[in-house]
Amino acid sequence: MSSVGNTFDVYNGNASKDAPCLYQGKPGKVARVPLPIDDSGNYKQYGVVQSGNGGIACVPNDPADQNTPENEPTADNAQVRTQKIERQVREQLAELTTTKPALHFDGHEPHVNTGINTNFYVTGVKTEARDTTILDEEVTIEAVPVAYTYEYGAGDPVYTTRDSGTAQGSVWDKSKRNFKPTDTSYAFKESGNYHAYVTVTYQGRYRLKGGDWNIVGSLTVRSDPTLVRVWDTEVHSVGKTCHEDPGARGCPAHPDEPDRNNPNPKLTQPDPVTGQHWHRDDSGAGDTEWRLHKKK
């Protein structure tokens, strides 16, 4: 009996569904194959035969004999299948890590003092996981945070560690009148305004149901800038309180006194990522400390 370009044998003329048949010397069963033709009019592949609507085929009993690209038991096809799975895994990894990390520090953000070990820490970071199906395989995908790169914005080299830091991780050292250093702390040497960043490195991995983990590279996600306003501490004798004399030295109305609530202070060092010169933009809109810039 002929089925679109192929011939197979049946017994006693019986070509009903599941009847025994022989194709290229391999025993099988007659199957009706209601697979449609594609838009160009070509017949789609089904096992060892081609068939259109209403066609019939002799499908070998051994699935390995059907020789479809997905079932052919060769090392090359197994490698291609793995590559296809990993390509889709990498695409989904980017979707798992869309949340930006946030960089904070102990104390009264955004204010710190020069020379003080300031403890930084990261929030919004965790292992992201997804269970999905790829090429009929149950797959678990994970993006695991493995490294944190801190950039404090004062011109020093970046610092990479596996530590995300801990809120309130600072311990005061009375003998040194300073906080004990932590793995993520930094002491600013000069007063000014700086933009600090953290970049989180995620390791991508996946596993098939019940299998071992497979590494599929890494990707990074950077935080938005964190403003750090660094101050020097000065001691002066005054005769009145700021309430009595708002314009006295050290009081908000004094002409040399900076505005601690300035919404858009000028950066002492350009932003290490964008290169901008003010906290919010590169034009200084809303900066309340212009009088201080002119004196520098």
N, C-alpha and C positions, 0 to 999 in steps of 0.2 A: 504494500500500500504506500502511496506517495503522500507526503505532507510537505508542502512548499519547499521544493528543492532538495528534499531528502526522501529516501525510500527505506521502509522497514517491513519486516515480515510478521504476519499474524498467523495463528493456527486455525485451520478449518474456516478461514474467512471471517473469524470473529474479531471485529474491531470495536467491540463495545468497551465502555469505561472499565479499567482495571483488568482487561483481558491480557493474557500473557503475549509477549511480543519479543522480537529479536532485532536489535539495531547494531550494525557493525560488529556482530558476533557477541554482543552483550545482552543478556536477558533483561527484560523490563516489563512494565505494565503500560497499557494504552491509557493515555490521559488526554482529556479534552482541554484545550489551552485557550481560553477566551481572552487572550492578550490582544489589545488593540494595536493597530498600526500607528506610527507616529505621524506628525503633521506633514512630513515629506512623502508619506506613502510607503515607507520602508517597514518591513516586518521586524518586530523586536525579537531578541534572542531569548530562547528558553532552553536551557540545558544544551543538548547536542543537536537540537533541531530548531528550525524557525517556524513560527506559526502566526497566523492572523486570527481574526475573529472566527470562532467556530472550527478552527483547525484541530487536528489531533496529532499526537506525537507518541513515540515510544520512549518513555523515560526510564533509564537504567535503574535497576534495583539498588545498586551501590551509589550513594550520593557522591562519592569521590570520582565516579566515572562520568558525572555530568559535566565536569570541566568548565564550570562557570568561573568567572574571575574571582568571586568571593569564596568559592568552595575548593578551588584547585589547591591541593596540599603541597605547595612548593615554598622553599625558603624565600624566594624572591617576592612572591605574593604576600607572604607574612610580613616582610619588611615594608612593602608598600602600604599594607593595611595599618601597620604601626605608625608610619609617617602620616597617614591621613588622620588617625586618631590624635596624634600629637599636634598636628596643625590646628585642629579644632580646639584642643585643650589650650593652646597658646592664645587663641582668639578669645576664649572665655575667661582666661586669666585676667586680661585687661578689664573685663567687665566686673570682676571681683574686687578690683583695687581702685575704685573710683572715688572713694572717700579720702580726702586729704588729711594727713596728720596735723596736729596742732601743737605748737611749741609754747611752753609756759616756763615760768621760773618762780621760786619762792620769794616771798616778800610782798611788796606793794607794787605790783605791775602798774605802769611800765618803769618804775623808778628803782634804781640801785645806786650804791656808792662806789667810788673808785677803790680798788684794792681789796674789796670784799669778795670772798669766794661765793659766787651766786650759783645756786643749784638749779639746773635746767631739767625739765622732764617733758615727756611726750604723751599726749592723749589721742584717742581715736584710732588706735592701732591694735589689731588682733589678727589671729589666723582666720582667713576667710575661706569658707568651704562651700562646695556645691556638688550635689548628686545629679547626674544627668545620664542620658543615653546617647552614645555615639556609635554609629555603624552596628546597631543592635547589641552593643555591649554596655553593661551597667558600669559607669565610670564615676569615681569620686575625684574631684579636683580641689586642690588646696593652694592658697597663696600664704606662705609662712614668713612673717617678718624675721629677718636674720641679722640685720645690721642697721645702725643709725649713724648718719653722718651729720655732725653739728658744724654750723658755720655761724660764728658769733658776730660777724660784720665789722670787726675792728681791724681787719687786715691780716690777722694771723692765719696760718694754714688751717684747713678744715680738719676735723677730728672724727674718726670713725670708731665705733665701739658696738658691742652687742647689747649694751645697756640702754634701755629706754628712759632711765631715770625714775625717781620716785618723788611724788609730791611731799613737801615738808621733810625732805631727806636731809636737810641741813642740821648739823649739831654744832652748837656754839662752843668754842674753845676759849675759856676765860684767860688762860695764860697768854694766848696770842691775840686776844681781842678780835677774833675773826672766826668765821665758820670753818669747820674742818672740810677740806676738799672732798668732793664726791667724784665718781667716775665721769660725771657729766657737768661738773661745775666749771665756772670760768671767772677770772678776776679781771675786770676792765682796768687798764692802766691810766687812761685819760678820760676826762669828762666829755660828754657829748651825746649825740643821738645816733643810734645804730639800728640796723635791721639784721635780725638773727633768723636763721632758717634751720630746719632739720629735713634731711632726705632719708626716707625709709627704703631699704632694699628688701624686696620679697623674693623668696625662692619658690618657683612654681613646681608643683609635683602632681602626679595623678597615679591612680591604681585602678585596675579592673577588679571586679567583684572578687573579694577573697585573695587578691594578689598582692605582690610587693609594690612599694612606692617606686615610681620612676621620675627622675628629675628632668624638667623640660626648660631649664634656663632660669633667668631672673628678670625682674623689672623694678623700676624705682618710682617713687611718688614723693614729690617735694611739698612741704607746707607752704602756706602763705607767710609773708614776713611778720615777725614779731618785733614790735617797737621796744627798744631798750633805751631809757633815758638815764644816763650815768652822771652822778653829781659828785662834786667835791664838797667836803664839810669844812666850814669855817666858823670860828668862834669870835664874837665881838661883844663888847660891853655896850649896852644901850640904856638910855634914861627913861624910855617910855615903852609901853606895849604897842603892838601894831594897831590895837583898837584905839589907843590914845593918839597915835601918830602913824597913820597908814603909809606915809611916805618915808618912814625911817628905814635905815639900812636893814635888810633882811625881811622887810615887809612887802606885800604884793605891789604896792603903789610906788616903790622905789624905782627910779629909772633904770638901774642896773639889775633889777631882780627879774629872772626869767619867769615865764608863765608855766607853772607845772601842769596846767590843764590845756595847754596849747594843742588843738586838734590836728595840726599839720606842721610839726616842727621840722626844721631843716636838718638833714642828716650830716653828721660830721664826716663820714665816709660814704661815698656813693653806694647805693644798694648793690650788693655783690652779684645779684642775679639780673636785675633790670637796668642798673646803672642810674636810676633816677636819684634826684638830689633832695627831695622832700619825702616825708612819710607817706603821703597819700597820692602825690602826683609829682610832676616835674616842673610845675609853675609856681608852687608856693601858695596856692589859693587857701585863704583862711589862716595862714600863719600869723600868730599874734606877737611874734618876737622879732619883727623886722628891725626894731631899734637896736637890738643886740648884734645883728649881723653886720650893721654898718660900722660898728666899732672894731670889728676884727680885721 
